[in-house]
Amino acid sequence: MVLNFFDQFESPSLLGVPLMVLALSLPLLLLPAPSSRWLNSRLLTLQNWFINRFTQQLLLPLSLGGHKWALLLTSLMLFLITLNMLGLLPYTFTPTTQLSLNMGLAVPLWLATVIVGMRNQPTIALGHLLPEGTPAPLVPVLIIIETISLFIRPLALGVRLTANLTAGHLLIQLIATAAFILLPLMTTVAILTSTVLLLLTLLEVAVAMIQAYVFVLLLSLYLQENV
């Protein structure tokens, strides 16, 4: 049997039914729900502390108009972190390694920020396409370049998240395969490889959280330009 390292990125299915919906709904079942008790559990207290700190950090550079997006951006942050972390478990599927899903999240949210800017302050929104003090011969060229860079933003959001998670998963599988093959041949080298694998797994945990934060942070920066 030929080993294909990209099989882990195929969308799972059971009896021909895609399980992507199940994978996307799993974070909703794992996050603790708010309680009506006077004292919350430790897990719920930790979750509330994390949400409060993240919301304060996210909304710090935004004006009051952007605070309406707090619930959406915080929910997206928790959703992406949970999906990325669950994908590091054995025999699991990571939906955020699919470019289609990431683009499905990036394009509507980016488009919403552009529409908000065009509706609230169209002059300033269009003014971003032409820097102040531009020489007259360069005006058409700069407008084209800025327009292209504007439309590349959602593509960069989706590709960044997909590429970082895909590269990390491939590297983990490559090193794990090497450690498994070297174990009966060179035990010492296999132990060193397993140590590298453990450190890489810890690094991937950090990457999973950082990439979710970067995704939401860039969306907030795009929102800041249009609010």
MODELLER restraints for C-alpha pairs under 7 A, 6 or more apart:
rsr = mdl.restraints
at = mdl.atoms
rsr.add(forms.Gaussian(group=physical.xy_distance, feature=features.Distance(at['CA:5:A'], at['CA:170:A']), mean=6.83, stdev=0.5))
rsr.add(forms.Gaussian(group=physical.xy_distance, feature=features.Distance(at['CA:9:A'], at['CA:97:A']), mean=6.73, stdev=0.5))
rsr.add(forms.Gaussian(group=physical.xy_distance, feature=features.Distance(at['CA:11:A'], at['CA:20:A']), mean=6.67, stdev=0.5))
rsr.add(forms.Gaussian(group=physical.xy_distance, feature=features.Distance(at['CA:12:A'], at['CA:18:A']), mean=6.04, stdev=0.5))
rsr.add(forms.Gaussian(group=physical.xy_distance, feature=features.Distance(at['CA:12:A'], at['CA:19:A']), mean=5.60, stdev=0.5))
rsr.add(forms.Gaussian(group=physical.xy_distance, feature=features.Distance(at['CA:12:A'], at['CA:20:A']), mean=6.99, stdev=0.5))
rsr.add(forms.Gaussian(group=physical.xy_distance, feature=features.Distance(at['CA:13:A'], at['CA:19:A']), mean=5.17, stdev=0.5))
rsr.add(forms.Gaussian(group=physical.xy_distance, feature=features.Distance(at['CA:27:A'], at['CA:79:A']), mean=6.48, stdev=0.5))
rsr.add(forms.Gaussian(group=physical.xy_distance, feature=features.Distance(at['CA:27:A'], at['CA:82:A']), mean=5.87, stdev=0.5))
rsr.add(forms.Gaussian(group=physical.xy_distance, feature=features.Distance(at['CA:27:A'], at['CA:83:A']), mean=6.73, stdev=0.5))
rsr.add(forms.Gaussian(group=physical.xy_distance, feature=features.Distance(at['CA:32:A'], at['CA:44:A']), mean=6.20, stdev=0.5))
rsr.add(forms.Gaussian(group=physical.xy_distance, feature=features.Distance(at['CA:55:A'], at['CA:70:A']), mean=6.67, stdev=0.5))
rsr.add(forms.Gaussian(group=physical.xy_distance, feature=features.Distance(at['CA:55:A'], at['CA:74:A']), mean=6.64, stdev=0.5))
rsr.add(forms.Gaussian(group=physical.xy_distance, feature=features.Distance(at['CA:58:A'], at['CA:217:A']), mean=6.98, stdev=0.5))
rsr.add(forms.Gaussian(group=physical.xy_distance, feature=features.Distance(at['CA:59:A'], at['CA:67:A']), mean=6.45, stdev=0.5))
rsr.add(forms.Gaussian(group=physical.xy_distance, feature=features.Distance(at['CA:62:A'], at['CA:224:A']), mean=5.68, stdev=0.5))
rsr.add(forms.Gaussian(group=physical.xy_distance, feature=features.Distance(at['CA:65:A'], at['CA:227:A']), mean=6.18, stdev=0.5))
rsr.add(forms.Gaussian(group=physical.xy_distance, feature=features.Distance(at['CA:66:A'], at['CA:227:A']), mean=6.22, stdev=0.5))
rsr.add(forms.Gaussian(group=physical.xy_distance, feature=features.Distance(at['CA:73:A'], at['CA:216:A']), mean=6.33, stdev=0.5))
rsr.add(forms.Gaussian(group=physical.xy_distance, feature=features.Distance(at['CA:77:A'], at['CA:212:A']), mean=6.00, stdev=0.5))
rsr.add(forms.Gaussian(group=physical.xy_distance, feature=features.Distance(at['CA:77:A'], at['CA:213:A']), mean=6.41, stdev=0.5))
rsr.add(forms.Gaussian(group=physical.xy_distance, feature=features.Distance(at['CA:77:A'], at['CA:216:A']), mean=6.27, stdev=0.5))
rsr.add(forms.Gaussian(group=physical.xy_distance, feature=features.Distance(at['CA:80:A'], at['CA:212:A']), mean=5.46, stdev=0.5))
rsr.add(forms.Gaussian(group=physical.xy_distance, feature=features.Distance(at['CA:81:A'], at['CA:208:A']), mean=6.49, stdev=0.5))
rsr.add(forms.Gaussian(group=physical.xy_distance, feature=features.Distance(at['CA:81:A'], at['CA:209:A']), mean=5.47, stdev=0.5))
rsr.add(forms.Gaussian(group=physical.xy_distance, feature=features.Distance(at['CA:81:A'], at['CA:212:A']), mean=5.64, stdev=0.5))
rsr.add(forms.Gaussian(group=physical.xy_distance, feature=features.Distance(at['CA:83:A'], at['CA:94:A']), mean=6.49, stdev=0.5))
rsr.add(forms.Gaussian(group=physical.xy_distance, feature=features.Distance(at['CA:83:A'], at['CA:95:A']), mean=6.95, stdev=0.5))
rsr.add(forms.Gaussian(group=physical.xy_distance, feature=features.Distance(at['CA:83:A'], at['CA:96:A']), mean=6.95, stdev=0.5))
rsr.add(forms.Gaussian(group=physical.xy_distance, feature=features.Distance(at['CA:84:A'], at['CA:94:A']), mean=6.49, stdev=0.5))
rsr.add(forms.Gaussian(group=physical.xy_distance, feature=features.Distance(at['CA:84:A'], at['CA:96:A']), mean=6.78, stdev=0.5))
rsr.add(forms.Gaussian(group=physical.xy_distance, feature=features.Distance(at['CA:84:A'], at['CA:208:A']), mean=5.23, stdev=0.5))
rsr.add(forms.Gaussian(group=physical.xy_distance, feature=features.Distance(at['CA:85:A'], at['CA:205:A']), mean=6.65, stdev=0.5))
rsr.add(forms.Gaussian(group=physical.xy_distance, feature=features.Distance(at['CA:85:A'], at['CA:208:A']), mean=6.24, stdev=0.5))
rsr.add(forms.Gaussian(group=physical.xy_distance, feature=features.Distance(at['CA:87:A'], at['CA:93:A']), mean=5.51, stdev=0.5))
rsr.add(forms.Gaussian(group=physical.xy_distance, feature=features.Distance(at['CA:87:A'], at['CA:94:A']), mean=4.34, stdev=0.5))
rsr.add(forms.Gaussian(group=physical.xy_distance, feature=features.Distance(at['CA:96:A'], at['CA:102:A']), mean=6.22, stdev=0.5))
rsr.add(forms.Gaussian(group=physical.xy_distance, feature=features.Distance(at['CA:96:A'], at['CA:162:A']), mean=6.34, stdev=0.5))
rsr.add(forms.Gaussian(group=physical.xy_distance, feature=features.Distance(at['CA:97:A'], at['CA:162:A']), mean=4.81, stdev=0.5))
rsr.add(forms.Gaussian(group=physical.xy_distance, feature=features.Distance(at['CA:97:A'], at['CA:165:A']), mean=6.03, stdev=0.5))
rsr.add(forms.Gaussian(group=physical.xy_distance, feature=features.Distance(at['CA:97:A'], at['CA:166:A']), mean=5.70, stdev=0.5))
rsr.add(forms.Gaussian(group=physical.xy_distance, feature=features.Distance(at['CA:98:A'], at['CA:162:A']), mean=6.42, stdev=0.5))
rsr.add(forms.Gaussian(group=physical.xy_distance, feature=features.Distance(at['CA:99:A'], at['CA:158:A']), mean=6.28, stdev=0.5))
rsr.add(forms.Gaussian(group=physical.xy_distance, feature=features.Distance(at['CA:99:A'], at['CA:159:A']), mean=6.66, stdev=0.5))
rsr.add(forms.Gaussian(group=physical.xy_distance, feature=features.Distance(at['CA:99:A'], at['CA:162:A']), mean=5.83, stdev=0.5))
rsr.add(forms.Gaussian(group=physical.xy_distance, feature=features.Distance(at['CA:102:A'], at['CA:158:A']), mean=4.74, stdev=0.5))
rsr.add(forms.Gaussian(group=physical.xy_distance, feature=features.Distance(at['CA:103:A'], at['CA:154:A']), mean=6.96, stdev=0.5))
rsr.add(forms.Gaussian(group=physical.xy_distance, feature=features.Distance(at['CA:103:A'], at['CA:155:A']), mean=6.86, stdev=0.5))
rsr.add(forms.Gaussian(group=physical.xy_distance, feature=features.Distance(at['CA:103:A'], at['CA:158:A']), mean=4.96, stdev=0.5))
rsr.add(forms.Gaussian(group=physical.xy_distance, feature=features.Distance(at['CA:106:A'], at['CA:154:A']), mean=5.23, stdev=0.5))
rsr.add(forms.Gaussian(group=physical.xy_distance, feature=features.Distance(at['CA:106:A'], at['CA:157:A']), mean=6.22, stdev=0.5))
rsr.add(forms.Gaussian(group=physical.xy_distance, feature=features.Distance(at['CA:106:A'], at['CA:158:A']), mean=6.11, stdev=0.5))
rsr.add(forms.Gaussian(group=physical.xy_distance, feature=features.Distance(at['CA:107:A'], at['CA:154:A']), mean=5.27, stdev=0.5))
rsr.add(forms.Gaussian(group=physical.xy_distance, feature=features.Distance(at['CA:110:A'], at['CA:154:A']), mean=6.21, stdev=0.5))
rsr.add(forms.Gaussian(group=physical.xy_distance, feature=features.Distance(at['CA:110:A'], at['CA:219:A']), mean=6.82, stdev=0.5))
rsr.add(forms.Gaussian(group=physical.xy_distance, feature=features.Distance(at['CA:113:A'], at['CA:222:A']), mean=6.60, stdev=0.5))
rsr.add(forms.Gaussian(group=physical.xy_distance, feature=features.Distance(at['CA:113:A'], at['CA:223:A']), mean=5.21, stdev=0.5))
rsr.add(forms.Gaussian(group=physical.xy_distance, feature=features.Distance(at['CA:113:A'], at['CA:226:A']), mean=6.43, stdev=0.5))
rsr.add(forms.Gaussian(group=physical.xy_distance, feature=features.Distance(at['CA:114:A'], at['CA:226:A']), mean=6.67, stdev=0.5))
rsr.add(forms.Gaussian(group=physical.xy_distance, feature=features.Distance(at['CA:116:A'], at['CA:226:A']), mean=6.42, stdev=0.5))
rsr.add(forms.Gaussian(group=physical.xy_distance, feature=features.Distance(at['CA:117:A'], at['CA:125:A']), mean=5.72, stdev=0.5))
rsr.add(forms.Gaussian(group=physical.xy_distance, feature=features.Distance(at['CA:117:A'], at['CA:226:A']), mean=4.00, stdev=0.5))
rsr.add(forms.Gaussian(group=physical.xy_distance, feature=features.Distance(at['CA:117:A'], at['CA:227:A']), mean=6.03, stdev=0.5))
rsr.add(forms.Gaussian(group=physical.xy_distance, feature=features.Distance(at['CA:118:A'], at['CA:125:A']), mean=5.99, stdev=0.5))
rsr.add(forms.Gaussian(group=physical.xy_distance, feature=features.Distance(at['CA:125:A'], at['CA:226:A']), mean=6.31, stdev=0.5))
rsr.add(forms.Gaussian(group=physical.xy_distance, feature=features.Distance(at['CA:129:A'], at['CA:143:A']), mean=5.40, stdev=0.5))
rsr.add(forms.Gaussian(group=physical.xy_distance, feature=features.Distance(at['CA:129:A'], at['CA:146:A']), mean=5.19, stdev=0.5))
rsr.add(forms.Gaussian(group=physical.xy_distance, feature=features.Distance(at['CA:129:A'], at['CA:147:A']), mean=6.41, stdev=0.5))
rsr.add(forms.Gaussian(group=physical.xy_distance, feature=features.Distance(at['CA:130:A'], at['CA:142:A']), mean=6.47, stdev=0.5))
rsr.add(forms.Gaussian(group=physical.xy_distance, feature=features.Distance(at['CA:130:A'], at['CA:143:A']), mean=5.81, stdev=0.5))
rsr.add(forms.Gaussian(group=physical.xy_distance, feature=features.Distance(at['CA:157:A'], at['CA:215:A']), mean=6.37, stdev=0.5))
rsr.add(forms.Gaussian(group=physical.xy_distance, feature=features.Distance(at['CA:161:A'], at['CA:211:A']), mean=6.19, stdev=0.5))
rsr.add(forms.Gaussian(group=physical.xy_distance, feature=features.Distance(at['CA:168:A'], at['CA:204:A']), mean=6.38, stdev=0.5))
rsr.add(forms.Gaussian(group=physical.xy_distance, feature=features.Distance(at['CA:172:A'], at['CA:197:A']), mean=6.56, stdev=0.5))
rsr.add(forms.Gaussian(group=physical.xy_distance, feature=features.Distance(at['CA:175:A'], at['CA:193:A']), mean=6.90, stdev=0.5))
rsr.add(forms.Gaussian(group=physical.xy_distance, feature=features.Distance(at['CA:175:A'], at['CA:197:A']), mean=6.25, stdev=0.5))
rsr.add(forms.Gaussian(group=physical.xy_distance, feature=features.Distance(at['CA:176:A'], at['CA:197:A']), mean=6.67, stdev=0.5))
rsr.add(forms.Gaussian(group=physical.xy_distance, feature=features.Distance(at['CA:179:A'], at['CA:190:A']), mean=4.78, stdev=0.5))
rsr.add(forms.Gaussian(group=physical.xy_distance, feature=features.Distance(at['CA:179:A'], at['CA:193:A']), mean=5.61, stdev=0.5))
rsr.add(forms.Gaussian(group=physical.xy_distance, feature=features.Distance(at['CA:179:A'], at['CA:194:A']), mean=6.04, stdev=0.5))
rsr.add(forms.Gaussian(group=physical.xy_distance, feature=features.Distance(at['CA:182:A'], at['CA:189:A']), mean=6.98, stdev=0.5))
rsr.add(forms.Gaussian(group=physical.xy_distance, feature=features.Distance(at['CA:182:A'], at['CA:190:A']), mean=5.24, stdev=0.5))
rsr.add(forms.Gaussian(group=physical.xy_distance, feature=features.Distance(at['CA:183:A'], at['CA:190:A']), mean=5.05, stdev=0.5))
